[in-house]
């Protein structure tokens, strides 16, 4: 291309050659020819290209108008050129057209405007009034003419004026308007309805021209900015702008809007959007017209909620208008937009009278607010007021009907509003005030009139609290946690905790007091959960007052089975500083002190009074003090707490995670008649209730899933966790040899099933690259896991996770040697899983793995061919089509081994 355009002297040779190539039947040749012609036009100059103008226009017209290559896309819809998608040839032809119009200083556009085919088509628009009756080939030509005119309009002011002079009065006539006598237009009335079906061809071209004008006005290349209002096209458009707006509005008001996929509705909304987004300083649309546009669009949003297509168009138009105002401020229009749109949305959020569903209200509020910071601040004010009102209805009056809307409000606040402020760099006053207002609400309601905890509402409030606190700075976080701590200390059932911060009475006495309560009161459960949410989202640098009290509080509530307290403990040990710098504060806390408090607390004090020894290699969970009527249930809760504490320590690379790991392993292998790990300091855990003891073993195994998996609720980057690189690989390398040894040592089915469960969790959450290096050792273990877990339907998710690991090893070249050594065992286990009845995706993945094994060396897999083909015959009868499809592929792959054997 650079060679062709290197000098204008090549023009007499290159241009005819490129034009000749346009006659090729190969689409790619035409695309390249148009591309070369566009580049050469920009380099050769108008003098060299003028003699080829007629031929070039003929080529462009042939590619775009006479024989257009477009596809009718159902996904694009009317908002994308009547659903037509231009081919690559047409796209490059329009690029050439724009270059020619721009370079020719008006001479080339005359060829277009005087073209007989274009004139005939424009004069015949009255034949194609009803969109539904327009043949598809005519729609293509209408689309092509619209694109040609748009290119001419948005290229330069001179070409725009010429297009308006030639075609705009004709288009207005088809729409029933007069450019010469605008005051006589009958559609000036607010309640105007068209007397019959509006001419769709004229409507479409009119909107396309308006869009092109909008592009021209907003172009940064126009320097200096001309006086558009005194240009020919500007004067014409200004004269009919009000009448044109009323025509567009009538399309939304008349019965044509009843059709949910109506082209008239689409272009009516698009026309209103174009008129409302012309810069007021360049081409003013009167304030009354502008207000009429906004009022009509808002009436659609608030009233026509059942017309999904129309509602979406109107909503998108309001968003575009708001975005335009944010980029190009205009005080008069801004005032109209705020009063008509933003204030209406604000009133909708807290209004119960509207027929509009809350989900649509919130969607509209967020989309309008997201167009500008000032708009969003007003929307947030409405959301805050609505949340405050609904929470009051729930807390003070126990109004269960308010629970669902409150949940939706909080979820939208968490998932949309707060992330938007964080991304947009908004003030942290928003999340700070939100968090403080929630605590003010709880503080002012001394009793909750609720019959139940309302878990869904509590979860939504906790998520919003975490999101709000997590987006605040250290200083704001300190304000929030200090406020929450004051409310916590004043709660009825926790007043005894004040004495702990003063070192009296003893921990044991305090623990006995809390266990006198049958359970948390609902209000206290809320306070504890929300306080835990704050701690989870704190930054590592945030100063925490009364750290020791907070730690002891969470240790205590952990025994009641409060999982957020366990997650808060994990977050604390993950983020606390190693040492406290500066003046020592008795109520402050560092990591070493926190670890000592956890392992010296009454929860881990042994029956005979011995305590955890600092520096010891392991801690025995059998040392749990039984402070309730259900000792095993306390141990289960403590096991969950250990998992989250271990996760926090592991992520920061702390050595004490080894002690927690040994404790969890002790739990898993304590089967009532078995010894503990070697060198254990305490006797095995004795189980009086087999069900509870089995649950304890299962909790210990599931703890490895907590430790290894990525959590959305805590200990992640969103909540400022300290994350050491490769911590999962290190833990896997440490614990897998121990688990493998224990699998060889124990024969008890219950112990082996728990060890398999732990192995599955560790391997499934370990990065595949770390698994591949140990694949030869791990594959037999994974197969044992699958064979044991397949018997229990509750293990189906774990089975699928292990199967994905095996699949990853199969498809990686570095793992195929290990697979080949265990091919027979793997195939047998996979064949068993092809009939697994409880989860379709397990059967599908098992068949896919069998297909992958067919790529292994022939000598390894040929003896298994008969087994696999027989299994695939059964899989071909699977009730799910996806499994049958994979079975066909697998059967073909294994059947082809016969031909490979002949070649071999």
N, C-alpha and C positions, 0 to 999 in steps of 0.2 A: 504493500500500500504506500509506504514511504517512497518507494522508487517511482511509482506511477505519478505521484504528486510532487516529485522533487523539483520540477521546473515546468512552467507553463508551456514550454516548447513541446512538451509531450502531448498537449491537449488534442491536437488534430488526429493523433493516432490512438490515444488511450480512450477517449470518450466514445468514438464509434465502436471500438472493440468491446467496451463494457456494455454499451447499449445492445450490441449484438448478442452478448451472453444472456441478456434478459429474456431472450426467446427460447432459452434452454428449457427442457422439461424437468431438469433436476432442481428441486427447491433450494438446495444449499447453494447452487450456482447463482440463482437469482438473489438470494440473501447477500452473498458476497459482492455481487455486482452493485446492488443498491448501496452497500456499505462503502465500497470504493468510490462510487459516484458522489456520495455525500462528502467524503474526505477531499476528493479532488475539487469539488465545488468551492469548498472553503479555502483552498489553496490557489486555484487558478484565477479566481476573480470573475466579476460579472462580464467583463469584456470577452474573455475567452469562452464563457459558457452561453452567452446570449444566442449564438447561432444554433444552439442545440435545445433551446427552451421548449419549442413545440414538441420535439421528439421526447424530451424528458417528461413533459406534462402528460403526453400520451402514454408513456410507460407507467407513470405513477397512477394515472386514472385507470389503466387496464388492470393494475395489480390491486387497486383498492375499491374501485367502483364497478367496472365492467365484469371482472371475474374475481371477486373477493374470495379469499380463503379464510373463512371464520368458522369457529365452532360455537354452537349454542350450549352454554354451560348452565346447568341447573343450579350449581353452587353459587355462581356469581350473582344471580338475581338481577333485578331491574336496576339496582344502584350501580351496576358495572356495565354501562352501555347496552341496555336491554338484554343482558345475559350473553352477549357475543364476546368472544375472545379473539383478538387479532392473531393471525399467524405471524411467524417470524418474518415472512416476506412483507406483509402489510406494515409491520412495525418499522422495518428498515425503509420502506417506501415513504412513510410519514416523516421519518427523520430527514430523508432527502428533500421532501416537499418543504419542510420548515427551513432547511438550509437555503433552498432556492428562493423562497419568498423573502427571507432575511437579506440575501445578498443582492437581489435584483432591483431594489429601490422602487418597487411598484410595478415594474414591467411584467414580471412573471404572474403576479396575482390577476392582472388583466386577462390573461389567458384562461384562468379558472373562472372568473366571474362572467366572461363572455362565451364560455363553452356551451354549446347548444344542448348537450346531454344534461348538464347541470341545470340550465334554464328550464328545459322541458320538465325535468323532475320537480323542480321547485313550483312550477305553475300547475303541476298535477297533484299537489298535496291534498286538494279538496276531494280527491277520489279515495283518499285513505284516512277517513276520519276515525273510524272505530278500530282500535288496536286489535281486537280479536279477529277482525275480518281482513287484516293486512296479510298477504301471503309472505312466506318466510323469505323469498328472494327479494321482495320489496323492503322488508325490514332490514335485510343486509345492506341494501343500497341506502336506505335512510340512515343507518348507522354509519356507512362510509361517508355520505355527504356531511353528516354531523361532525365526523372527525376531520374532514377536509376543511370545513368552515372554521372549526375550532383552531386548527393549526394556523390558518390565515389570521384569525383574530388575535391570538396570543403572541404572535411573532413581533408585531410592531404597531405603533399608534396609527401610522398611515394605512396599513393594510386593514386594521380594525375599522377605521372610518369608511373605507371603500366597501367592506362587507356590509356594514350597517346601511350605507346608502343604497346598495343593490338589493338586499334581501330583508332587512328588518321591517320596513313598512309592510311588505307582503306577508310576513309572518304574523304581524299584529292584526292585519286584515282577516287572516284565517281565524284568529282568536277572537274576532269581534271587536277589535280596538282600532282607534285611529291615532296615528302619530301626529298628523297635521292639526287635528282638532281634539286634543286630549280632554278638554272640558266637556265634550259631548259624549264621552264614553258612558254607557249605561251602567257599567259595573262599579261605579264609584260608591254605591250604597253598601253599607256594612253587611246587609243581609242578602247580597246579590247571589243569585243562582243562575247558572248558564241555562238558556232556553232549551238547549238540546245537548247531544253528545259533543264535547269539545274536540276539535281537530287534533288528533294525537300527533301527527307528523309535525305540525306547526309547534305544538307544545314541546315536543322532544327537541327540535332544533332551537327553539327559543331558550330552553334551559341550557343546552350545550353552549350557545352563544354567551349567555350570562356567566357560565363557568369559565369560559375562555377570557372574558373581560375581567373577571375576578383575578385570574392568573396574571393577566397583563398589568393590572393595577398593583398587585403585590410583588411584581418582579423587582429584584434588587438591581437589575442591569439598567434600569431607566434613570439615568443621571444627566442633567438635573431632572427632578420630578416635574413633569409637565402639568399644565392646568387642565385636568381631565374634564372638569365641568363645562369648559368652553369648547371642547372638542365635539365634532359632529356626533359621534356615537354617544358621548356623555350627555349632550343636550337631548337627543332622541330618547335615551333611556330614562333620563330624569322626568321627561314629560309624561311618560306612561308608567312610571314606577308604581304609583298608587293603584292605578287601574290593573296593572299586571299582578300586584300583590293580592288584590281582591279576587282575581281570576284563580290564582293559586289557592287562596283560602277557600274558595267555593268548591274546589275539588275535594277538600277535606270535609266540607260540611254537607255536600250533596250525597245522594244515594250511591254514587260510585264508590264511596269509601266502605260500603258494606262488603265488597269483595276483598278478602284478606290479602290477595296477591295481585292487586290492581296496579297496572302500569301508570294510570292517571294519578293515583294517590302518590306513588313514588316520586314522579316528576313534579307534582304539586309541592311536596315537602322540600324537594331539592331546589326548586325555584325560590321558595321562601327563604331557605338557608342562604342561597346566593345573594338575594337582595339584602338580607340582614347583615351580611359580612363584607359589604363594600365599605372601605374606610370613609367615615363621615366627612373628614377634611378634604377628601378628593372627589367624592361623588355622593352627595348627601341624599339619603332617603329620609323623608320628613319624619319627625318624631312620632306623629300620629300613625303613620304607616308602619314604622318600626314597632310601636307598641301593639298595633293590631296583629302583626306577625307573631310576637311573643305570646300574646293572649290566646291566639288560636292554637299554637303549639302546646301551650300549657293546658288548655282545655282538653286536648287529645290525651295528654299524659295523665290527667286526673280523672277523666271521664270515660275514655274509650279503652279501658283496660282489657276488654274482651277481644279487641281487634289487635292481635299480637303484632302483625306486620306493620300496621299503621302506628301503633304505640312505639315500636322500636325505631321506626323512621323519625318520628317526632322527637323522641328522646335523643337520638344521635344528632339531630339538627340543633337542639338546644345546647348540647355539649359542644358542638363545633362553634356555635355563636359565642358561648362562654369562653372557649379557648381563644377565639379571635379577639375578644375584648381584653383578655389577659395579655395578649401580645401587642395589641394596638389600642391602648386605653383611650376612651372617649367619655368625658364626664357625663354628658347628657345620656348617652346610650347605657353607660354603666349604671346610672341611677335607675333607668327603666328596667334593666335586667335584674338588678337587685330587688326592686320592689315587686316586679311581676313574677319572676322566676324563683329567685333565692328565698324570698320571704314566704312564698307559697309553699315551697318545699319544706321550709322550716316549720310552718304551721301544720303541714301534713304529718310530720313525724310524731307529734304528740297528740294528734287528733284521733278520736275514736269514731267520729261520725262518718268519715269517708268510707266509701265502698271499696276503696283501693286496698289490696292486701298489704300487710306490713312488709313482706319481702320486696314488693315492687316499690314501696315508699323508700325503703333503705337503698335499693339499687339506684333509684332516681336521685336520692339525696347524695349518695357517694359520687355518682358520675357527674352531677352538676358541681359538687364541691371540688372535685379533682381538677376542674378547669382553672382554678386559681386559688392562691393561699387565702385571700380574704373571703372568698366564697366558702372554702372548707372550714374556716374558723366559725363562720355563721352556722354552718351545718352541724359542726361539733357542738356548738351551744345547744342546738335543738336536741341532739342525741343525748347530751348530758342531762338536760331537763327531763327527757322521756325516761331515761334509765333511773333517775332519781325518783320520779313519780311512781314507776312500776315497782321499784324495790320497796318503796314505802308501803305500797299496797300489799306486797308480800309479807314484809317484816311486821308491820304494825297491825294489819287487818287480816292476815292469813288468806288473802285473796288468791286462790289457786288459778283463777283465770288469767292472772297477770304473770304467771310463771313462764308460759310459752313465749309471749312477746318480749319479756325481759331477757330470756335466753337468746332470742334472735337479735335483740339490740346489742347484747354483750358480745355475741359471736361476730357480728358485723364490725363492732368497734375493734375487736382483737384482730380479725383477719384482714380488714380493709383500712380502717381509719388510721390506727396507730402505725402500721407498716408504711402507709403513705406519708405520714409526717416524718418518719425516720428516713425514708428515701429522699424526701423533698428538702430535708434540712430544716424542718420547722422548729419552732420553739419547744423546749421540753416542758414548758408550763402546761401544755395540754395533758401529757401523761401524768405529770406530777399532780395537777389539780384533780384529775380523774381518780387516781389512787387515794388521795387524801379525802375526797368526797365519799368514797365507799366506806372508809373508816369512820368518817363523821356520821354517816348514816347508821352504822352498827353501834357507835357510841351513844347515839341519841335514842336508840331503841333498846332499852334495857332487857326487854323480853321479846322473843319471837313468837308470834301467834301461828306457829306451824305445827301440823300434826306429824309431819315426817321431815326428813332432812332435805328433800328436794335435790337429789344428787345431780340431776342435769343442770339445774340452776347454779348449784355450788361449783360444779366443774367449769361452767361458762364464766363465772365470776373469778375463779382461780386463774383461768387462762388469761382473762383480761388483766388481772392484777400482775401476773408475770410479764405480760407484754409491756404493760405500762412501766413497771419498775425496771425492766431490762433496758428500756430505751432512755432511761434517765442517767444523768451524770452521778458521780459519787456523792456530791453535795446534796442533790435532790433525793437520792436513795437514803441518805442518812435521815433526812426529814421524814420520809415515809416510814422507815423502820422504827424511828423514835415515837412517831404517832401511834403506830400499831402496837408497840411494846407497852405504851401507856394504857391502851384499851385492853390488852391482854392481862396486865397486872390488876386491872380493876374488875375483871370478870369474876363472877361469884365462886366458881369451883376451883379457881387457880390462885386465890388470895394466899394460900399457904406457901406458894412458891416465893413470895416476897421474903420470907424468912430464910430461904436457901441462899439468896443473894447476900444476906447478912451473916451467913454461916451458921444460923440457928433456925429451927431445930435441925436434927440430923437428916441425912438423905433418906434413911430407912423410915423415919417417922413420916416424912413428907410423902413417901411412896405408899405407906399404909393409908394415909388420908385419902389419896386419890383413888385407891382401890376400895374405899368405902362407898364410892359412887358406883351405882350399877352401870352407868355409861355416861358419856358426855351429854350435857344438855345440848339442844340443837344450836343455840346461840354460841355456846362454847366450842362446838365442833366447827362452826363457821369461822370463828376467830382463829382457832388453831390451824385450820386449813389455809386460810388467807395469809396468816403470819408465815406459815411454811412456804407459801408461794413467793412472798417477798424475799425470804432468805435464799430460795432457789435462784432467783434472778439477780442477786447482788453482784456487783463487780468485785474482783479480788481486792481492789484498793479501798473499798468502802469501809469506813470505821464502824465497828459494831459495839455499842455500849452493852454492858452486862452480858458479855459473850458467854461466860461460864453458866450464868443462869439460863440463857437460851439453849445452850447445849444440853444441860441437865433436863430442861423442860422437854426437849425432843426425845431424849432417851426414855423419859418416863411415858410420854404419850405413845411411844413406839409399842409398848406392851399392850396397849388397847387396840392394836392392829391398824394404827393410823399410818397409811403408806406415805402421804405427803411429808410426815415427820421424818420417815426414813430417808426420803429423797432430799429433804433439807439437811439432814445429817451428812449425807454423801456430798452435798454441795459445800457444806461448811469445811469438811476436811479436805476438799479439793481446792478451796480458795484461800484458806487461812494462811497468813504469813508464817514462815518457818520460825522467825523470832520477832519479838516486839522491840522496835527501836525507840530510843528516847526514854523518857521517864516511865518506869514500870507502873502499870495500872492494875490494881488487884482485880478489877472486874473485866479487864480486857483478856484476850485469848490468842494464843499462838498454836501452831499445828501440834507441836510435841505435847503441850498441855492438854489439847483436845483429845489426842490419842490416849494419853494416860487416863483422862477422865472416863473415856468410853470403856477402856479395859479394866479400870478399877471400880466402875460403877457397880451398884448392887445387882444389876442385871447379870453381870458375869462373876459374881461372888459365889464360891462353891458352897456346898451344903455344910462342909465341915469347917468353914470359916477361912479357908485359904484363899488367897487372892492372886490375881494375875501378876506374874513376875516380869518386870521390865527387862527386855532383851531375850525373853524366852522364845523358843522356836515355834511354839504353837499354843493355841488356846483351846480348851475343851469346852464345847457348848454344853456338855452335861453339867457344867458348873452353874447353870442358870438358877437363880433363886426363884422359888415358886411363890409368887405373891398373890396369886388368884386361885380360884377354884378349879381352873383348868390348866395345869402345869404344861401339858404338851402344847396347848394352843398358845401359851406365852412364848414357848420356844419357837413355834412356827413364826410368830410375829417377829421375834428377835432374829431369826434366820433371814427374813426379808430385810430387816434393818442392816444386818451384816453384809448382805449382798450390795446394798446401795453404798454403805460405807466403804466396802472393798472396791467398788467401782470408782468412787471418788479418789481413793488412794492410788489405785492402779493408773488412772489417767494422768496423775501428776508424777508417777514413778516412785511412790513411797514404798519402802521395804516391808511395812507392816501388812501389806496385802497378802504376803505369804502366810502370816498367822491366821488371817481370816480364811484363806483357802484351805488350810489344814483343818480348821474348825468345821468347815462345810463338808470336807471329805469324811471327817469323823461321824458326822450326822448320817451321811449316806450309807456308810458301811456298818452302822450299829443296827443289827437285826435281832437284838434281844438275846442271841446266843453266840455272838461272834465277838472277837476282840477288836480293838480299835486299831488305829495306825501304829506302826512300830514306835516304841519309846513314848507312848502316850502317858501323860502324867496322872490321868484320872480314869476311873473305871468307865466302862461303856454305859451309854444311855439305856436305862431300863425302861421298858414300855409296858404299861399296864393296860393301855387301850390300843389295840392293834390298828384301828382305823386312824386314830390321831397320830400314832407313830409312823404309819405309812405316809400320812400327809407331811409329817416333819421331814422324812427322807426325800419326798418329792419336792418339798420346798427348798431343801438343800441343793438338789440337782438343778431345779429351776433357777437357783441363784446364779448359776454360771451363765444363764441366758441374760439375766440382768447385767451381770458384770461385762459381758462381751458385746452385747447388742448396742446399737445407737438409739438413744432415747430422745423422743420429742418433748417429753415433759420436763426434763432437767438435764444437767450435765452435758450441755452442748454449746456450740459457739454462740448461739443466739442468747444464751444466758451466761455468757462470759466464763465458761469452764476453762480450767487449766488443762491443756491437752498435750501430752508428751508424744512426739512422733513415734510410730511403730509400737505403741503400747500393746496392741492386740497381738502382734507377732511375739513379743517378749513373753506375754502371759501364756500364750499357746505353747511356746517352746518349754516353758517351765512346768506347766500342769499336765501336758499330754503324756510325758513319760511316766508320771505318777499314776495317772488313770490307766495307762496300758498295763503297768505292773499290777494294779489292783484287779484288773479284769482277769489276769492270769491266776491271781491268788485265791479269789473267792468263787465258790460254786453256787452260792445261794441265788436262786432266781430273782428274788426281790432286790438283792444288792446289785446283781449284774444288770438288772433293768435300769436301776438308778444310775449306775456308772455309764451305761450306754446313753442314757438321756443327757448326762453331763457332757460326754464325749461329743454327742451330736450337736449340742449347743456351742461348744468351743470351736469345733471344726467348721460349723456353718457360718460363724461370724468372723473367722480368721480369713484374711485376704488370700486369694487363690495362689498368688505367687509364693507365699510361705508354705502353703499346703503341698505344692508340687515338689518341693525339695525333699519332703518326707513322704511322698506318695506310696512308696513300697511298703513302709511300715503302717501307714494309715488305712490303706484299702482293706486289709483283713479286718481291722477294727470296725470300719464303717459297715462292712458286710454283716458282721456280728450284730451291730446296732440295728440294722434293718431287719434282720431275722427275728430279733427279740421284740422290736417295737411294732411290728406288723400285726401282732395279735390284739393290740388295744386300739380301738377306733379313735380314742382321744389323742393318739400320737400322730395323726395323719399330717399335721402341719410340720412336725419335726421330721417325719419320713420324707416329705417333699424337700425340705431344706437339705437333708443328707443326699438325696438324689441329685439335687442341683450341683452339689460339690463333686459327686462322681461324674456327672455330665461335664463339668469344667475340666476335670482331669482327663476325660476321654478325648476331648476335642483339642487339647493342648499337646503339642509334639513332645514336650518335656515329660509328660505324664504317661505317654503311650507304652513305654517300656514296663512300667509298673503294672499297667493294665494287662499287658500281654502275659506277664508272669501269673496273673490271677484270673485269666480269661474265663476259665471254666466256672469258677466260683461266682464271678460277676454275672455271667450269663444266666446261671441258675437262679440267682437272686432277682435279676431283672425280669426273668420269665414269670416268677411268682408275682411280681408287682404288676405285670400286664393285666392281671385279673383282679387287682385290688378294687373292692367294690365301693369304698367310701369316698373316693376323691378322683374325679376324672383326670385332673391334670397330672396325677401320679402315674396313671396308666399311659397317658400320652408321652410323658417324659421318659418312662421306662422303655417304650417302643422306640423313641428317638435315640436313646442310648444304645439299644441293640443295633440300630442301623449304623451308628457311629463305629461300633465294634467291628462291623464288616470290613472296615478299611485297614484293620490290623494285618500283620503278616499272615499269609495264607496257611502256613504250617501250624500256626497257633489256633486258628479258628475253624478250619475245615471240619474237624471232628464234631464241632458244635452245630454244624449247619442243619442237621435233621431236627435237633431240639428246637432251634429258633423257628424254622419253617412250620413246625407243628404248632408252636405257640402262636404264630401269626395267623394260622387258620382260625384259632379261637378269637383272636383280636379283631379279625374281619367281621365278626358278629357282635362287636361291641355296640351298645345302644347309642353311643355318641359318635357323630360323624367325624369329628376331629381325630378321634382315636383310630377309626377305620381308615381314614386317609393316611395317617402315619404308618399304619400296619401295611398298607399297599406299598408304600415306599420302602419300608423295611424288608418286606418279602422280596421285592424286586432286587434290592441290594444283595441279599443273601443268596437269592437264586442265581445271580450273576457270578457267584463264586465258582460254579461248575465250569463256566467258560474260562475263568481265570486259571482253574486247575489244568485245563488242557494246554493253555499257553505255558504254564509252569512246567 
